[in-house]
Amino acid sequence: MEFIDYMQAHGHQQLAVWTDAEAGVKSFIAIHDTTLGPALGGTRIWRHPTDEAAIMDVLRLSRAMTYKSAAAGLPLGGGKGLIVADPRKDKTEAMLRSYGRFVESLGGRYITTEDVGATGQDMEWIAKETSHVVGLPQSAGGSGNPAVVTGFGVYQAMRACAEDVWGSDSLEGRTVAMQGFGNVATSLAGYLVAAGARLVITDIDAGARERAAAIEGVTLVEPDAIYDVECDIFAPCALGGVLNERSVPKLRCAIVCGAANNQMATDQDDNRLAARGILYAPDFIANAGGVINVYYEYAGDYQEAAAMEKAGNIYATTKQVIALSRERGITTAEAADAVAEARLTAAHA
């Protein structure tokens, strides 16, 4: 099977499956690596076209979570959960509580939180069946929406890239084309507007476009037109796989830095960006603010100020990745992997 070969090739420890016909649940949890600590990663609620596509999604994302936590200096491994369902019409309390029992069955090897299609209310339902959940609303004793910290971290990565490309980390007067305008992108936009940047925004959701239009000076474009926008920074902030053999040749930017996970469709796309002279901020470096935020909840006595301070280190980590890529003559994606793997290797030793 393709996914078994993938697991062996990329060091995955476990793939678990849970079905509950009565509650309408078909779900998967992938645990990539627990060398540094329990595997933390969000649960995505999304309907994939095939079970194979769903499984490959959680496998790829779990590995990215291992690298994200390792590069961020957190004592966590990487995991990912998926409930195969339409988040707009299929979710019920019974479904989420059944999934909570799935998480509980793993005995703390996997800790879940929000991801695409999931909400704080979903986490509260899951928490009725397991304690291995973070990202709960503040009213339930959690850290609340991590978007503020995640957006701040992406902003720091942008500043680090700007310093490398233009000799200054100021984003004043720079044009940022944002693909997607969810919670994290909204937070990021706030930091960018405060820094004096100009924003071009798109989203497939009408409500998101309305929110973006309310920001003074924003230019809205159709979803397919975002790749052709002349800008300084292209920011993928929606689903993954948007950097590919069709989109990369269209880009008219100097930097790619955004909040989305798994932005590159294949391992060749970082070379495509490098060949065009576009500096890429690896996604798991730039968007690590989310896992940083929920880690501080997991560790107890959550303080947003401490999470924001840790997320501020993304600036230095991004500069470290860029410097390593220059030193070794490799892409920034390869350099980011090297930074994470060095920490994992030291822990294994």
C-alpha positions in Angstrom: 0.0 0.0 0.0 1.2 3.5 -0.9 0.6 5.0 2.6 2.5 2.1 4.3 5.5 2.8 2.1 5.2 6.5 2.9 5.1 5.8 6.6 8.2 3.7 6.5 10.0 6.2 4.3 9.2 9.1 6.6 9.5 7.6 10.0 5.9 7.5 11.1 5.2 5.5 14.2 1.4 4.9 14.0 -1.7 5.3 12.0 -5.0 4.7 13.9 -8.5 4.3 12.5 -11.8 4.8 14.3 -15.3 4.2 13.0 -18.6 4.7 14.7 -21.6 4.2 12.4 -24.2 5.3 15.0 -22.4 8.6 15.5 -21.5 9.0 11.8 -17.8 8.9 12.5 -15.0 7.8 10.2 -11.7 9.2 11.4 -7.9 8.8 11.3 -5.1 9.9 13.6 -1.5 9.8 12.5 1.4 9.9 15.0 4.6 10.7 13.3 7.3 11.0 16.1 7.2 11.2 19.9 10.9 11.5 20.5 10.6 15.0 22.0 7.2 14.5 23.7 3.6 13.6 23.0 2.3 14.1 19.5 0.4 17.4 19.3 -1.6 18.4 16.2 -5.0 19.7 15.3 -8.0 17.7 14.2 -9.2 18.6 10.7 -12.9 18.1 9.8 -13.0 17.8 6.1 -14.5 15.5 3.4 -11.8 14.1 1.2 -12.6 12.5 -2.1 -11.2 9.1 -1.1 -10.0 7.4 2.1 -6.5 7.2 0.5 -6.4 11.0 0.1 -7.6 11.4 3.7 -4.9 9.1 5.1 -2.1 10.8 3.1 -3.3 14.1 4.4 -3.0 13.2 8.0 0.4 11.5 7.4 1.9 14.5 5.7 0.5 16.9 8.2 1.6 14.8 11.2 5.2 14.9 10.0 5.0 18.6 9.5 3.9 19.0 13.1 6.9 17.0 14.3 9.2 19.4 12.4 7.2 22.5 13.5 7.5 21.7 17.2 11.2 20.6 16.9 12.2 23.8 15.0 10.2 25.9 17.5 12.1 24.4 20.4 9.0 22.7 22.0 9.0 19.4 23.9 6.4 17.9 21.6 6.1 15.4 18.8 3.9 15.6 15.8 0.5 14.1 15.1 -2.7 15.0 13.2 -6.3 14.0 13.4 -9.0 13.9 10.7 -12.8 13.4 10.8 -14.1 12.7 7.4 -17.2 14.9 7.3 -18.5 18.2 6.0 -17.9 20.7 8.8 -20.8 22.9 7.6 -23.6 20.3 7.9 -22.4 17.0 9.4 -21.1 17.9 12.8 -22.9 16.7 15.9 -22.1 16.5 19.6 -22.3 12.7 19.3 -19.7 12.7 16.5 -17.2 14.9 18.4 -17.7 12.9 21.6 -17.1 9.6 19.8 -13.9 11.1 18.3 -12.9 12.2 21.8 -13.1 8.6 22.9 -10.8 7.8 19.9 -8.3 10.3 21.2 -8.6 8.9 24.8 -7.9 5.4 23.5 -4.4 6.5 22.5 -3.5 7.1 26.2 -2.0 10.5 25.8 0.3 9.7 22.9 -1.7 12.2 20.9 -3.0 15.6 22.0 -5.5 17.3 19.8 -6.6 20.9 19.1 -8.5 22.9 16.4 -7.7 22.7 12.7 -9.6 23.4 9.5 -13.3 22.8 9.9 -13.2 22.6 13.7 -14.2 25.1 16.4 -13.8 25.8 20.1 -17.2 24.3 20.7 -16.0 21.1 19.0 -13.0 21.0 21.3 -15.4 21.3 24.3 -17.4 18.3 23.1 -14.2 16.3 22.6 -13.0 17.4 26.1 -16.1 15.7 27.6 -14.4 12.3 26.7 -10.7 13.0 27.0 -8.3 15.3 28.8 -5.9 15.2 25.9 -7.2 18.3 24.2 -6.1 21.9 24.1 -7.2 25.0 22.3 -10.3 25.2 24.4 -12.2 28.5 24.7 -11.2 30.8 27.5 -14.7 30.3 29.0 -13.8 26.6 29.4 -10.4 27.3 30.9 -8.4 27.2 27.7 -6.2 29.6 25.8 -9.0 30.5 23.3 -8.4 31.2 19.6 -4.7 30.9 18.7 -5.0 33.1 15.6 -3.5 36.2 17.3 -0.3 34.4 18.2 -0.2 32.5 14.9 -0.6 35.7 12.9 2.0 37.4 15.0 4.5 34.6 14.2 3.8 34.8 10.4 4.4 38.5 10.6 7.8 37.9 12.3 8.8 35.5 9.6 7.8 38.1 6.9 10.0 40.7 8.7 13.0 38.3 8.7 12.5 37.6 5.0 12.2 41.3 4.2 15.5 42.0 6.1 17.2 39.4 3.9 15.7 40.6 0.6 15.6 44.4 1.0 18.1 45.0 3.9 15.4 46.2 6.3 12.7 44.3 8.2 10.2 47.1 7.8 7.1 46.3 5.8 6.0 49.8 5.3 4.9 50.4 1.8 5.2 46.7 0.9 2.3 45.0 -1.0 1.2 41.7 0.5 -1.1 39.4 -1.6 -3.1 37.2 0.9 -4.7 34.0 -0.4 -7.4 33.2 2.1 -8.9 35.4 4.9 -9.7 33.2 7.8 -8.9 33.8 11.5 -5.1 33.7 11.2 -5.0 35.8 8.1 -7.3 38.4 9.8 -4.9 38.5 12.7 -1.9 38.8 10.3 -3.6 41.6 8.4 -3.9 43.6 11.6 -0.1 43.5 12.1 0.5 44.3 8.4 -1.8 47.3 8.4 -0.2 48.6 11.6 3.2 48.2 9.9 2.0 50.3 6.9 1.8 47.5 4.3 -0.7 47.5 1.4 -3.0 44.4 1.2 -4.5 42.6 -1.7 -6.9 39.8 -0.5 -8.9 37.0 -1.9 -11.1 34.2 -0.4 -13.6 31.8 -1.8 -16.0 32.6 1.0 -18.2 35.6 0.6 -18.3 36.4 4.3 -14.5 36.4 4.4 -14.4 38.8 1.5 -16.8 41.1 3.2 -14.6 41.2 6.3 -11.6 41.9 4.2 -13.4 44.7 2.3 -14.0 46.5 5.6 -10.3 47.1 6.0 -9.3 50.5 4.7 -7.2 50.5 1.6 -7.6 46.8 0.9 -7.9 45.6 -2.8 -10.1 42.5 -3.4 -9.4 40.2 -6.3 -11.0 36.9 -7.6 -9.5 33.7 -6.2 -7.8 32.7 -9.5 -6.3 36.1 -9.9 -4.3 36.2 -6.7 -1.3 34.4 -8.3 -1.0 37.2 -11.0 -1.0 40.1 -8.5 2.2 42.2 -8.6 3.3 42.3 -5.0 6.3 42.1 -2.7 5.0 39.1 -0.6 2.7 36.4 -1.6 1.0 34.9 1.5 -0.8 31.6 1.2 -3.2 31.5 4.1 -5.8 28.9 3.0 -5.4 25.2 2.3 -2.2 23.5 1.2 -0.7 22.5 -2.2 -1.1 26.0 -3.7 2.6 26.2 -4.7 2.9 23.9 -7.7 4.1 23.7 -11.3 1.1 25.7 -12.5 1.1 28.5 -9.9 4.8 29.2 -9.2 5.5 30.5 -12.8 2.7 33.0 -12.3 4.0 34.6 -9.1 5.1 38.2 -9.3 6.7 38.5 -5.8 10.1 38.5 -4.1 8.9 36.5 -1.0 6.4 33.7 -0.3 5.4 33.7 3.4 2.1 32.7 4.7 0.0 30.8 7.3 -1.2 27.8 5.4 0.2 24.3 6.1 1.9 22.2 3.4 2.0 25.0 0.9 4.1 23.1 -1.6 2.3 20.4 -3.7 5.5 18.4 -4.2 9.1 18.4 -3.0 10.2 20.0 -6.3 8.3 23.2 -5.7 10.9 24.7 -3.4 13.4 24.4 -6.2 10.9 26.0 -8.6 10.7 29.0 -6.2 14.5 29.2 -5.8 15.0 29.0 -9.6 12.8 32.1 -9.9 14.8 33.9 -7.1 11.8 33.9 -4.8 12.6 33.6 -1.1 10.4 31.0 0.6 9.7 31.1 4.3 9.0 27.4 5.1 5.4 27.1 6.3 6.1 25.1 9.5 8.6 27.8 10.6 6.4 30.7 9.8 3.1 29.4 11.3 4.5 27.8 14.4 2.7 30.4 16.6 -0.4 28.2 16.8 1.4 25.2 18.3 3.4 27.5 20.6 0.1 29.0 21.9 -1.5 25.6 22.6 1.7 24.3 24.2 1.5 27.0 26.8 -2.0 25.9 27.5 -0.9 22.2 27.7 1.9 23.1 30.1 -0.6 24.8 32.5 -1.2 28.4 33.7 -1.6 29.8 30.2 -0.3 33.4 29.7 -0.7 35.0 26.3 2.3 37.3 26.9 4.6 34.2 27.3 3.2 32.7 24.1 3.7 35.9 22.2 7.2 36.2 23.4 8.0 32.7 22.3 6.3 33.3 18.9 8.6 36.4 18.5 11.5 33.9 18.2 10.2 32.9 14.8 12.0 36.0 13.5 15.4 34.6 14.6 14.5 31.0 13.5 13.6 32.2 10.0 16.9 34.1 9.8 18.7 31.0 10.9 17.0 29.0 8.2 17.9 31.5 5.5 21.5 31.7 6.7 21.8 27.9 6.6 20.4 27.7 3.1 23.0 30.2 1.9 25.8 28.5 3.8 25.0 25.0 2.4 23.7 26.1 -1.0 20.3 24.4 -0.4 16.7 25.6 -0.5 15.1 27.2 2.6 12.7 24.2 2.8 15.7 21.9 3.0 17.4 24.2 5.6 14.2 24.2 7.7 14.1 20.4 7.7 17.8 20.4 8.7 17.2 22.6 11.7 14.3 20.4 12.9 16.2 17.2 12.2 19.3 18.4 14.1 17.1 18.7 17.3 15.5 15.3 16.7 18.9 13.7 16.1 20.2 15.2 19.3 17.2 13.9 21.3 17.5 10.4 19.7 21.2 10.3 20.8 
